[in-house]
Amino acid sequence: MKTDEFPLALTYNDVLLLPRRSSVRSRAEVDTSTFLTKELRLGIPLVSANMDTVTESTMAIAMARLGGIGIIHRFMEIERQANEVKRVKRAEAYAISNPYTIKPTSSVAEAKEIMRDTGVSGLLVVDDSMKLLGVVSKRDVRFTKDDAKPVTEVMTPREKLIVAHEGVTLAEAMELLNKHRLEKLPIVDQNDVVKGLITAKDVERFVNPSKAAKDSQGRLLVGAAIGVRGDYLERAKKLVDSEVDVLVVDVAHGHADHVLETVKKVKSLFPNVPVIAGNVATAEGTEDLIAAGADAVKVGIGPGAACTTRLVTGVGVPQLSAVMWCAEAAEKHGVPIIADGGIRNSGDITKALAAGASTVMIGSLFAGTDESPGYFIVRDGIKYKAYRGMASLGANITRRLLDKMDINPEDVAQIVPEGVESVVPYRGSVSEVVSQLIGGLKSGMSYLGARNLEELRKNAKFVRITALGAQESYEKLQAW
Ligand code: XMP
């Protein structure tokens, strides 16, 4: 290769977007909805990264409620990952198909314990054949003096309960809840066997729809990552059985024969589940993943805050160019691109989407929130949370332990990490972080006269800036 054949590749800080004439008067007029895959729609273009210091069920629930999505990481036992998916799918629904129940012989103390552990405010009292005998609510048990007595003594018995029958429509359920001022409406068949439960809270969410990202049954959307080795197909199957909405075939170098094979295999085994594949940073990589069946392509080799791939291997592409090259290739097939890694502020999100990405995946900016796994650490009076690259030494050791591999010193010495373990500042709730990021994105869109992401892409004109331009842009007074 000759020197003059080197293409120039740029990253977010190398460019700015030109302001354009705009008729947008306020951020409220700006719509940030987008597609994660060809079919899955999101209200905001943010995805929390499948990393063990970023996304488990708590983060995924919060992200979906805000209109984005979380991808549950895969560095845990298959059963546990499947349970994390189930927790998200159970967090909200128009009707709960397996409501929590209690036996008539159970005590008030047991009822209190189940309510505390599950966070629900009422339990259906059922016999061994799931026949409805009554409902015991928090109110019924709150002031009982004798916790040892059976729940049947404090419950509302079946004859006093209003119930609905299988096939009840939402409008009918709403009318019953309203008319009788109910909190809970059990659904039973003609033999009084429990078939589900509708709660006033769930119906309320339906009547006042939020921006939450949901499936057709009103349940929150969630994704989960799988690898390409070992028991990955068993993992995929368990996740699909848990009704995951999207699988992410996640490896550092996605443009590899065995990854393409994996994508093909997963698509043929689970044709109804969308598959995101990555990571790549070239048009060829994107084309090959799409040809293998990918429903979205994840882009980013080395831009992440905890990544050392470029240092260790000398390989990578500055992220803005990677996104542009891949988006151009994917557009022909109508396949969305996820810009993964290197997002340091809301301006980077605007640039990534203007460059053709449909969503951005975020690790470090979300790792410091309440919803990420783990507790905060205090150092010199300042709060932090742990954040580590999934190819860091510690993450490699965790993976070896999970795979029941040896971790004697010689084996550990063979590991060549491509990521670091660090801490990030504690940032409070993820909803506050997302609100700032989306607010910034919407302002950016209004500077370009864009009311939606399609108009953002159409109106985007980048300018390349110099080191002094970057200094003027980013080196500001420190807040005090
Ligand atoms: P940010 O910048 O949002 O990036 O923290 C998150 C993305 O970083 C990638 N990632 C890694 N890349 N070595 C790498 O080269 C690693 O150890 C590593 N861990 C995570 C990943 O794509 C993630 O979504």
Boltz pocket constraint, residues with backbone or C-beta under 6 A from the ligand:
constraints:
  - pocket:
      binder: B
      contacts: [[A, 49], [A, 50], [A, 51], [A, 279], [A, 300], [A, 301], [A, 302], [A, 303], [A, 304], [A, 305], [A, 306], [A, 307], [A, 308], [A, 309], [A, 310], [A, 340], [A, 341], [A, 342], [A, 343], [A, 361], [A, 362], [A, 363], [A, 364], [A, 365], [A, 388], [A, 389], [A, 390], [A, 391], [A, 392], [A, 418], [A, 419], [A, 420]]
      max_distance: 6.0
